Amino acid sequence: MDKLLETVIEAIKDKKGQNIVSLDMSGMDGAICSHFVICNADSTTQVAAIGAGVEQEVEKKLKTKVWRVDGAANALWIAMDYFDVVVHIFQTEMRAFYKLDELWADAPLTRYDYEI
């Protein structure tokens, strides 16, 4: 597994992110990155903590800064752009509403400690 992807997944797990998946976008027409990582949390406080944890761990372990972060102010849906990997951290209800996993249903999906 790519070091960036591995570091992101571990940081999310460390902050107790739920339903973690990665979508391999490398073979998709029009894809803006090689992987989407998607997870959710039950509160905006936890969504914000996951985002901060991902940013800290990637910078600490890989010396890589996030290129762009959107949504951190309200922490309902944080999107973090690392060029090759885009991380989506949703509040649980927002993930169910936007169904980003289903939007890219053709992309190969890997689940990490997924709960149903």
C-alpha positions in Angstrom: 0.0 0.0 0.0 1.2 3.5 -0.8 2.8 5.2 2.2 0.5 8.2 2.0 -2.6 6.0 1.8 -1.4 3.9 4.7 -0.6 6.9 6.9 -4.0 8.4 6.2 -5.8 5.2 7.1 -3.8 4.7 10.3 -4.5 8.3 11.4 -8.2 7.9 10.8 -8.2 4.6 12.8 -6.3 6.3 15.6 -9.1 8.9 15.9 -11.8 6.2 15.8 -13.1 7.0 12.3 -15.9 4.7 11.2 -16.6 2.8 8.0 -13.3 3.6 6.4 -13.0 2.8 2.7 -10.6 3.6 -0.1 -11.7 3.8 -3.7 -9.0 3.1 -6.3 -9.6 5.9 -8.8 -6.6 5.2 -10.9 -8.5 3.5 -13.7 -11.5 5.8 -13.7 -12.0 8.3 -16.6 -11.9 11.9 -15.4 -10.6 11.0 -11.9 -8.8 13.8 -10.2 -6.6 11.6 -7.9 -5.5 8.0 -7.5 -7.5 7.3 -4.3 -10.4 8.6 -2.4 -10.5 7.7 1.3 -13.9 8.1 2.9 -14.9 7.7 6.6 -17.4 9.1 9.0 -17.9 10.1 12.7 -20.9 10.7 14.8 -20.1 14.3 15.8 -18.5 17.4 14.3 -16.0 17.4 17.1 -14.8 13.9 16.1 -14.8 14.9 12.4 -12.6 17.8 13.2 -10.3 15.7 15.3 -9.9 13.1 12.5 -9.0 15.8 10.1 -6.4 17.3 12.4 -5.0 13.9 13.1 -4.6 13.1 9.4 -2.9 16.4 8.8 -0.5 16.0 11.7 0.4 12.4 11.0 1.0 12.9 7.3 3.2 15.9 8.0 5.1 14.1 10.8 5.7 10.8 9.1 6.0 11.9 5.4 6.9 15.5 5.7 4.0 16.3 3.4 1.6 19.2 3.9 -2.0 19.0 2.8 -2.5 21.1 -0.4 -6.1 22.2 0.4 -8.7 21.6 3.2 -12.3 22.5 2.8 -15.1 22.2 5.3 -13.1 22.4 8.5 -15.0 25.4 9.8 -18.3 23.5 10.2 -16.8 19.9 10.3 -19.9 18.3 8.6 -17.7 17.2 5.7 -14.0 17.8 5.5 -12.2 17.2 2.2 -8.4 17.1 2.3 -6.5 17.2 -0.9 -3.1 15.5 -1.0 -3.1 15.5 -4.9 -2.8 11.7 -5.3 -5.1 11.0 -2.3 -8.3 12.9 -1.4 -9.7 12.3 2.1 -13.4 12.8 2.8 -14.4 12.9 6.5 -18.1 13.0 7.0 -20.5 13.5 9.9 -22.5 10.2 9.7 -25.7 11.8 8.5 -23.9 13.7 5.8 -22.2 10.6 4.4 -25.6 8.8 4.2 -27.1 11.8 2.4 -24.3 12.4 -0.2 -23.5 8.7 -0.8 -20.1 9.4 -2.2 -19.2 5.7 -2.1 -22.1 5.0 -4.5 -21.2 7.9 -6.9 -18.0 6.1 -7.7 -19.4 2.5 -7.4 -17.3 1.3 -10.4 -14.0 2.0 -8.6 -12.4 -0.9 -6.8 -13.2 -0.5 -3.1 -11.2 -1.6 0.0 -12.8 -1.6 3.4 -10.9 -1.1 6.6 -12.7 -2.3 9.8 -16.0 -1.5 8.1 -19.1 -1.7 10.3 -22.6 -2.4 8.9 
